[in-house]
Amino acid sequence: MSEPLFKGVLPALVTPFRNGAVDEDAFVRLVERQIAGGVHGLVPVGTTGETATLSHDEHRQVVELCVKTAAGRVPVVAGAGSNATDEAIELVRHAKQVGAAAALVVTPYYNRPSQEGLYAHFAAINEAVQLPVLVYNVPSRTSVDISNEILARLAKLPNIVGIKDATGDLARASFQRLMCGEGWTMLSGDDPTALGYMAHGGHGCISVTANVAPEQCSTFYNDALAGQWQGALYGQDRLVRLHKALFTDASPSPTKFALAHLGLCEEDVRLPIVPASEASRTEVLAAMRDAGVI
């Protein structure tokens, strides 16, 4: 069997802010902590990175800083999605120019393209830029769900190499693996079900929880990749409350609260996201204790 292009845990990095601007010093600290914690890659400016409220200049700034800080120690998969195909192409092109290993491209949101429109969107990106692309399928946010049949067609294109699947639909993973073939990289985008996703043939996860618990997440995914399912189940039991707690308020506010509690960055978020509620904070702290983070 061929090796997937990416595997293990790749944190969907938060974008720290201070006084309304990107906090570059805090971002570098977060990246260094992730690498020291044993993660297998980094994903800047995805949903957790508040890409929806970053300017284009800030988006490029964060991608460049991530690539520079990682310095080849782990691959960087740069968020590069848009609901306008031309804009997505420009973001993927920038990711390539600054040295990212791949781009993560979300299915176009709001305009709700047809399945054929989804194929045409990713085919155009494939044609325009010679950089590996992971399709990001998250219907709960985009209101569009790319089918396995379309993914199987996209898998035949040289630069469309895999998926971040945030549907939580585990049966879909098995069908997709069979339909897309051995070269298709399969990463979960749903921390709570990632253990099951790995058992269905997935290769890892683009994880929110890894922001807070990189060492614990790295150990969990190393066990799962090695087929050490008893160890992986122990890791799942230790982390599952944190997986849920980080979504007890609008993401990434609970994650930023957790990181602020650890002294790693401010908990500043951008409107329309607001800081985590008191109930969310209480649950996050309890879950951090369960996971051995504090």
C-alpha positions in Angstrom: 0.0 0.0 0.0 1.2 3.5 -0.8 1.9 5.9 2.1 -0.5 8.9 2.5 1.0 12.3 1.7 0.0 13.4 5.2 -0.8 11.5 8.4 -1.1 11.8 12.1 -2.2 15.0 13.8 -2.1 18.4 12.2 -3.4 21.2 14.5 -5.8 23.6 12.9 -4.0 26.6 14.5 -5.7 29.5 16.1 -4.6 33.0 15.0 -3.7 34.9 18.2 -4.6 38.6 18.3 -3.4 41.5 20.5 -4.9 45.0 20.3 -6.8 44.0 17.2 -3.8 42.8 15.2 -2.3 39.4 14.6 0.1 38.7 17.5 3.1 37.3 15.6 5.2 36.6 18.8 2.3 34.5 20.3 1.8 32.7 17.0 5.5 31.7 16.9 5.2 30.4 20.5 2.2 28.3 19.6 3.9 26.8 16.5 7.0 25.9 18.5 4.9 24.3 21.2 3.1 22.2 18.6 6.4 21.0 17.0 7.9 20.3 20.5 4.7 18.3 21.3 5.3 16.0 18.3 2.6 17.0 15.9 2.9 15.7 12.3 2.1 19.0 10.5 0.5 22.4 10.8 -2.6 24.0 9.3 -2.8 27.8 9.6 -5.7 30.0 8.6 -8.4 27.3 8.6 -11.8 27.7 10.3 -10.1 27.6 13.8 -7.7 30.3 12.6 -10.7 32.7 12.1 -9.9 33.0 8.4 -13.4 34.4 7.8 -12.4 37.6 9.6 -8.8 37.9 8.5 -8.0 40.4 5.8 -6.2 39.0 2.7 -3.0 40.6 3.9 -3.3 39.0 7.3 -4.1 35.6 5.8 -0.9 35.8 3.8 1.0 37.1 6.8 0.0 34.1 8.9 0.8 31.5 6.2 4.2 33.0 5.6 5.0 33.2 9.3 3.9 29.5 9.8 6.1 28.3 7.0 9.1 30.4 8.2 8.7 29.2 11.8 8.2 25.5 10.9 11.4 25.8 8.7 10.8 22.4 7.2 10.5 20.5 10.5 6.9 19.5 9.7 4.8 20.2 6.6 2.5 23.2 6.5 -0.9 22.8 4.9 -2.1 26.3 4.3 -5.8 27.2 4.4 -6.7 28.6 1.0 -10.4 28.3 0.5 -12.9 30.7 -0.9 -16.4 30.6 -2.4 -14.9 32.4 -5.5 -12.8 30.0 -7.5 -10.4 32.7 -8.8 -9.8 33.9 -5.2 -9.1 30.3 -4.0 -6.6 29.9 -6.9 -4.8 33.1 -5.8 -4.6 31.8 -2.2 -3.3 28.4 -3.3 -0.8 30.1 -5.6 0.5 32.2 -2.6 0.8 29.1 -0.4 3.0 27.5 -3.1 5.1 30.7 -3.5 5.9 30.8 0.2 6.8 27.1 0.6 3.7 25.4 2.0 3.6 21.7 1.4 -0.1 21.8 0.4 -3.3 23.8 0.5 -6.5 23.0 2.4 -9.4 24.2 0.2 -12.9 24.3 1.7 -15.9 23.5 -0.5 -17.4 26.9 -1.7 -19.8 28.2 1.0 -23.0 30.3 0.7 -23.4 30.1 -3.1 -24.2 26.4 -2.8 -22.8 25.0 -6.1 -24.1 21.8 -7.6 -22.0 18.6 -7.5 -20.8 19.4 -11.0 -19.9 22.9 -9.9 -17.9 21.5 -7.0 -16.0 19.3 -9.4 -15.3 22.3 -11.7 -14.1 24.4 -8.8 -11.5 21.9 -7.7 -10.5 21.0 -11.2 -9.8 24.6 -12.0 -7.5 24.8 -8.9 -5.8 21.6 -9.9 -5.2 23.1 -13.4 -4.0 26.5 -12.2 -1.4 25.6 -9.5 1.0 22.7 -9.1 0.5 22.2 -5.4 -1.1 19.3 -3.5 -4.7 20.2 -2.4 -6.8 18.7 0.3 -10.6 19.1 -0.1 -12.2 20.3 3.1 -15.7 19.0 3.4 -17.7 20.6 6.3 -21.4 20.8 5.4 -22.4 22.1 8.8 -20.6 25.4 7.9 -20.8 25.6 4.1 -24.3 24.2 3.4 -22.9 22.0 0.7 -21.7 18.3 0.9 -19.3 17.0 -1.7 -20.2 13.4 -2.7 -17.9 10.4 -2.7 -18.6 10.1 -6.4 -17.2 13.6 -7.1 -14.3 12.9 -4.8 -13.5 9.7 -6.8 -13.4 11.8 -10.0 -11.2 14.5 -8.3 -8.8 11.8 -7.0 -7.8 11.1 -10.6 -6.4 14.7 -10.9 -2.7 15.0 -10.1 -3.0 17.8 -7.5 -6.1 16.8 -5.6 -4.6 14.4 -3.1 -7.1 13.9 -0.3 -9.7 15.2 2.1 -10.3 16.8 5.5 -13.7 15.2 6.3 -15.6 17.0 9.1 -18.9 15.2 8.5 -18.5 12.7 11.3 -20.0 10.1 9.0 -17.8 7.1 9.5 -19.4 4.8 7.0 -18.6 7.4 4.3 -14.9 6.9 5.1 -14.9 3.3 4.1 -16.8 3.9 0.9 -14.5 6.8 0.0 -11.4 4.8 0.7 -12.6 2.1 -1.7 -13.7 4.6 -4.4 -10.7 7.0 -4.3 -7.9 4.4 -4.1 -4.8 3.9 -2.2 -3.1 7.2 -3.0 -6.0 9.2 -1.4 -5.1 10.9 1.9 -7.9 10.8 4.4 -7.8 13.1 7.4 -10.7 13.6 9.8 -11.8 17.1 10.7 -13.8 15.9 13.7 -11.9 15.2 16.9 -14.5 13.2 18.7 -15.0 10.6 15.9 -11.3 10.5 14.7 -10.6 7.2 16.5 -13.4 5.5 14.5 -12.3 7.3 11.3 -8.8 5.9 11.7 -10.3 2.4 12.2 -12.2 2.9 8.9 -8.9 3.5 7.1 -8.2 7.2 7.8 -4.7 8.5 8.2 -5.1 11.1 10.8 -6.8 14.4 11.8 -6.7 18.1 11.3 -7.4 18.8 14.9 -8.8 21.6 17.1 -7.9 19.9 20.3 -4.2 19.6 19.4 -4.0 23.4 19.9 -4.5 22.8 23.7 -3.0 19.3 24.1 -0.4 18.6 21.4 1.6 15.9 23.3 -1.6 14.0 24.3 -2.9 14.2 20.7 0.4 13.2 19.1 0.6 10.1 21.4 -3.0 9.2 20.5 -2.4 9.4 16.8 0.9 7.6 16.9 -0.8 4.7 18.7 -3.6 4.6 16.2 -1.2 4.7 13.2 0.7 1.8 14.8 -2.4 -0.2 15.3 -2.0 0.0 19.1 -5.8 0.3 19.6 -5.8 -0.2 23.3 -3.4 2.7 23.8 -5.5 4.8 21.3 -8.7 4.0 23.2 -7.0 5.2 26.4 -6.0 8.4 24.7 -9.6 8.8 23.3 -11.0 8.4 26.8 -8.6 11.0 28.2 -9.3 13.5 25.4 -13.0 13.1 24.5 -14.3 15.5 27.1 -11.8 18.2 25.8 -12.9 17.5 22.3 -16.5 18.4 23.3 -15.6 21.2 25.7 -13.8 23.2 22.9 -17.2 23.5 21.1 -19.3 24.5 24.1 -19.3 28.0 22.7 -18.6 29.4 19.2 -15.2 28.1 18.1 -12.4 29.1 18.6 -13.3 31.1 21.7 -13.1 28.1 24.1 -9.8 27.1 22.5 -8.4 30.6 22.9 -9.6 30.7 26.5 -7.7 27.4 27.2 -4.5 28.8 25.5 -4.8 32.0 27.5 -5.2 30.0 30.7 -1.9 28.4 29.8 -0.3 31.8 29.3 0.3 31.2 25.6 -1.7 34.0 24.0 -4.5 36.4 24.6 -8.1 35.1 24.3 -9.0 37.9 21.9 -11.4 36.8 19.1 -13.0 38.9 16.3 -16.6 39.7 16.0 -19.0 38.2 15.4 -17.2 35.6 17.7 -17.2 36.7 21.3 -15.2 35.4 24.3 -16.3 32.1 25.8 -19.1 32.1 28.3 -18.5 31.3 32.0 -20.2 27.9 31.5 -17.9 27.1 28.7 -14.8 28.2 30.6 -15.8 25.9 33.6 -16.2 22.9 31.3 -12.9 23.6 29.4 -10.9 23.8 32.6 -12.4 20.5 33.8 -11.7 18.9 30.5 -8.1 20.2 30.5 -7.6 18.5 33.9 -9.1 15.2 32.6 -6.6 15.3 29.6 -3.6 16.1 31.8 -3.0 19.5 30.4 -3.3 21.2 33.7 
